[in-house]
Amino acid sequence: MNRHKNLDWAERNVNVTMLALMLDINFVMVSALQRFDDAWRRKLESGELSLDQVRAAAGTQLGVVKELEFVLCADKSHLGLGDPITEVP
């Protein structure tokens, strides 16, 4: 939902969802967090598997990641309502 990317894609006629343009807002990702399933988290905490191994498993197996959390910041500076985002809150 990045307005700047949506504008670039529209200019290049890339066939993607232009949600940021439809909503007239730009979302900037502040952070992203993966929460692993309890069984995988225990393997990670015990040292049985490394973080890289658990992440690799998440790319090929279902049930490794139980939750994703994204923190987004809304940037409406293109509307003339304020200055562009310069710092993450």
C-alpha angles and dihedrals in degrees: 000000000000110000093202092055091045090054090050092049091048090051090051093042092239112170104235138121109278096203095148090055093044090053092038093228138107120223118202116199111236098178144344126206132188118207111201126218112265095252092052092043090054091051089051094047093047092052092242088122132022123231089253090054093050091047090049090051090050089059094055107026135058120235099031094107114045099179141016121202122195126184113202131185119212114229114195096163092120087067091061092245096125146322122315117265110278100164135030110241 
